[in-house]
Amino acid sequence: MKKLFKIFRQAIRGEEEDFTSGSIRRAIVLLSIPMVLEMLMEGLFALVDAWWVSKVSVDAVATVGLTESVITLVYSIAIGLSAAVTAMVARRVGEGKPEKAGEVTVQATWLALFIAAVIGVAGFVFAEDILRLMGGSEELIAACSGYTRIMFGTNGVIMLLFVFNAVFRGAGNAAYAMWVLWLSNGINLILDPLFIFGIGPFPELGVTGAAVATSIGRGIGVGLQIYLLFRGRGMVKLVLNKLQLQWKLIRQLISIGAGGTGQYLIMSASWIFLMRIIAEFGSESLAGYTIAIRIIIFTFMPVWGLSNAAATLVGQNLGAGKPERAERSSWLTAHYTMFFLLFVSIILFSTAHWTIPRFNAHPEVVEAGILALRIFCASYVMFAYGLVFSQSFNGAGDTRTPTITNFFCFWMLEIPLAWFLATQLEWGLAGVCWAVAISEATMSLVMIWLFRKGRWKRVAI
């Protein structure tokens, strides 16, 4: 017991470790603990945020669902760029060149700020049109478009939060990423009800208040990241006289990041199409589906933590010239993830009738939420391998393979199947959910096959 507590304390304190030698299981645990805790906090915020918003109105919940289905495009770019940052930083750290990792961080920051500025202006100006295009009613748009406008307008903090935490993870300083998200989301949790309901001196902003709280919390988190990077508290340190643009590095980030962005853009775009199909069945179906997704996101966050650990281990071990250790790390992480998701899927399936009404008691919303949640559980276990191996490819710098796989599984399979099952066979929401389950399981099987081929071991970055 003392040994476990010592490892746990070491993991959350962020003590520097060499992950290219020694026990692989220990390395997975040391990296996974802060990453899992980090993602659990992110998931907890998403869950609590949905709970507070659901107290406003059904339209408010639907607005969050519609907005997130589009702003996930922003997340896609941020996650894709982060995949490139993690791969390049991990490779440089594995090679014993942390100063080069600092140069990657600077160029990724400039790139993120430019992208955020373009998206922010467009999203802020066309917020109402975005909701209208997604099928939102005029009443919904009139009451809730402020949420969409603020979420797009402040997307820069989202971009930087992703990029800087990718630096920490790639360097093996996962505890710092955890501290940042705990701070930012902790502030979100406190500010959410204050801005939504106008408690005390705070204005009552309704669902728009949720966006304000999120932006403030994440902005403070970015401030902490910048402080840690300039103080050199981890493997990577930034210095003021090395902030100039380096076009060669930027082009390399774009090249690798394009594949990572492509993966998530494909997934995000498929989500937009799915939400558009579900919108045909009314706000109640949208609200139930959104609540189910939030619950899935919460329970899925530890899996993201484990898969991020695999990406770091693959990148650093390839940099150290140890491809077999990188492969072993991924397989062990995938097995651990599968057992976790098996446990979670059983719990979610058996408690869906109790969980969904805690967010919204409207009978049609509850029915839709239970249906969606239970169907998603069908593919939950298989997705462990798909996600871990996708992140392993990303950690190796091979973002192209997961992108192509996602294209076929989500655009060529999931979207047409969802349309056919929901509208032509008249399965409604159930048809969309079954299409998601089938496509996710297919993607996992394909990723297992491609990972075993081993071409990712020879990627040079």
Secondary structure in CASP SS format (residue, H / E / C, confidence):
PFRMAT SS
TARGET T0000
AUTHOR 0000-0000-0000
METHOD secondary structure of the structure
MODEL  1
M C 1.00
K H 1.00
K H 1.00
L H 1.00
F H 1.00
K H 1.00
I H 1.00
F H 1.00
R H 1.00
Q H 1.00
A H 1.00
I H 1.00
R H 1.00
G C 1.00
E C 1.00
E C 1.00
E C 1.00
D C 1.00
F C 1.00
T C 1.00
S C 1.00
G C 1.00
S C 1.00
I H 1.00
R H 1.00
R H 1.00
A H 1.00
I H 1.00
V H 1.00
L H 1.00
L H 1.00
S H 1.00
I H 1.00
P H 1.00
M H 1.00
V H 1.00
L H 1.00
E H 1.00
M H 1.00
L H 1.00
M H 1.00
E H 1.00
G H 1.00
L H 1.00
F H 1.00
A H 1.00
L H 1.00
V H 1.00
D H 1.00
A H 1.00
W H 1.00
W H 1.00
V H 1.00
S H 1.00
K C 1.00
V C 1.00
S C 1.00
V H 1.00
D H 1.00
A H 1.00
V H 1.00
A H 1.00
T H 1.00
V H 1.00
G H 1.00
L H 1.00
T H 1.00
E H 1.00
S H 1.00
V H 1.00
I H 1.00
T H 1.00
L H 1.00
V H 1.00
Y H 1.00
S H 1.00
I H 1.00
A H 1.00
I H 1.00
G H 1.00
L H 1.00
S H 1.00
A H 1.00
A H 1.00
V H 1.00
T H 1.00
A H 1.00
M H 1.00
V H 1.00
A H 1.00
R H 1.00
R H 1.00
V H 1.00
G H 1.00
E C 1.00
G C 1.00
K C 1.00
P H 1.00
E H 1.00
K H 1.00
A H 1.00
G H 1.00
E H 1.00
V H 1.00
T H 1.00
V H 1.00
Q H 1.00
A H 1.00
T H 1.00
W H 1.00
L H 1.00
A H 1.00
L H 1.00
F H 1.00
I H 1.00
A H 1.00
A H 1.00
V H 1.00
I H 1.00
G H 1.00
V H 1.00
A H 1.00
G H 1.00
F H 1.00
V H 1.00
F C 1.00
A H 1.00
E H 1.00
D H 1.00
I H 1.00
L H 1.00
R H 1.00
L H 1.00
M C 1.00
G C 1.00
G C 1.00
S C 1.00
E H 1.00
E H 1.00
L H 1.00
I H 1.00
A H 1.00
A H 1.00
C H 1.00
S H 1.00
G H 1.00
Y H 1.00
T H 1.00
R H 1.00
I H 1.00
M H 1.00
F H 1.00
G H 1.00
T C 1.00
N H 1.00
G H 1.00
V H 1.00
I H 1.00
M H 1.00
L H 1.00
L H 1.00
F H 1.00
V H 1.00
F H 1.00
N H 1.00
A H 1.00
V H 1.00
F H 1.00
R H 1.00
G H 1.00
A C 1.00
G C 1.00
N C 1.00
A H 1.00
A H 1.00
Y H 1.00
A H 1.00
M H 1.00
W H 1.00
V H 1.00
L H 1.00
W H 1.00
L H 1.00
S H 1.00
N H 1.00
G H 1.00
I H 1.00
N H 1.00
L H 1.00
I H 1.00
L H 1.00
D H 1.00
P H 1.00
L H 1.00
F H 1.00
I H 1.00
F H 1.00
G C 1.00
I C 1.00
G C 1.00
P C 1.00
F C 1.00
P C 1.00
E C 1.00
L C 1.00
G C 1.00
V H 1.00
T H 1.00
G H 1.00
A H 1.00
A H 1.00
V H 1.00
A H 1.00
T H 1.00
S H 1.00
I H 1.00
G H 1.00
R H 1.00
G H 1.00
I H 1.00
G H 1.00
V H 1.00
G H 1.00
L H 1.00
Q H 1.00
I H 1.00
Y H 1.00
L H 1.00
L H 1.00
F H 1.00
R H 1.00
G C 1.00
R C 1.00
G C 1.00
M C 1.00
V C 1.00
K C 1.00
L C 1.00
V C 1.00
L H 1.00
N H 1.00
K H 1.00
L C 1.00
Q C 1.00
L C 1.00
Q C 1.00
W H 1.00
K H 1.00
L H 1.00
I H 1.00
R H 1.00
Q H 1.00
L H 1.00
I H 1.00
S H 1.00
I H 1.00
G H 1.00
A H 1.00
G H 1.00
G H 1.00
T H 1.00
G H 1.00
Q H 1.00
Y H 1.00
L H 1.00
I H 1.00
M H 1.00
S H 1.00
A H 1.00
S H 1.00
W H 1.00
I H 1.00
F H 1.00
L H 1.00
M H 1.00
R H 1.00
I H 1.00
I H 1.00
A H 1.00
E C 1.00
F C 1.00
G C 1.00
S H 1.00
E H 1.00
S H 1.00
L H 1.00
A H 1.00
G H 1.00
Y H 1.00
T H 1.00
I H 1.00
A H 1.00
I H 1.00
R H 1.00
I H 1.00
I H 1.00
I H 1.00
F H 1.00
T H 1.00
F H 1.00
M H 1.00
P H 1.00
V H 1.00
W H 1.00
G H 1.00
L H 1.00
S H 1.00
N H 1.00
A H 1.00
A H 1.00
A H 1.00
T H 1.00
L H 1.00
V H 1.00
G H 1.00
Q H 1.00
N H 1.00
L H 1.00
G H 1.00
A C 1.00
G C 1.00
K C 1.00
P H 1.00
E H 1.00
R H 1.00
A H 1.00
E H 1.00
R H 1.00
S H 1.00
S H 1.00
W H 1.00
L H 1.00
T H 1.00
A H 1.00
H H 1.00
Y H 1.00
T H 1.00
M H 1.00
F H 1.00
F H 1.00
L H 1.00
L H 1.00
F H 1.00
V H 1.00
S H 1.00
I H 1.00
I H 1.00
L H 1.00
F H 1.00
S H 1.00
T H 1.00
A H 1.00
H H 1.00
W H 1.00
T H 1.00
I H 1.00
P H 1.00
R H 1.00
F C 1.00
N C 1.00
A C 1.00
H C 1.00
P H 1.00
E H 1.00
V H 1.00
V H 1.00
E H 1.00
A H 1.00
G H 1.00
I H 1.00
L H 1.00
A H 1.00
L H 1.00
R H 1.00
I H 1.00
F H 1.00
C H 1.00
A H 1.00
S H 1.00
Y C 1.00
V C 1.00
M C 1.00
F H 1.00
A H 1.00
Y H 1.00
G H 1.00
L H 1.00
V H 1.00
F H 1.00
S H 1.00
Q H 1.00
S H 1.00
F H 1.00
N H 1.00
G H 1.00
A C 1.00
G C 1.00
D C 1.00
T C 1.00
R H 1.00
T H 1.00
P H 1.00
T H 1.00
I H 1.00
T H 1.00
N H 1.00
F H 1.00
F H 1.00
C H 1.00
F H 1.00
W H 1.00
M H 1.00
L H 1.00
E H 1.00
I H 1.00
P H 1.00
L H 1.00
A H 1.00
W H 1.00
F H 1.00
L H 1.00
A H 1.00
T H 1.00
Q H 1.00
L C 1.00
E C 1.00
W C 1.00
G C 1.00
L H 1.00
A H 1.00
G H 1.00
V H 1.00
C H 1.00
W H 1.00
A H 1.00
V H 1.00
A H 1.00
I H 1.00
S H 1.00
E H 1.00
A H 1.00
T H 1.00
M H 1.00
S H 1.00
L H 1.00
V H 1.00
M H 1.00
I H 1.00
W H 1.00
L H 1.00
F H 1.00
R H 1.00
K H 1.00
G C 1.00
R H 1.00
W H 1.00
K H 1.00
R H 1.00
V C 1.00
A C 1.00
I C 1.00
END
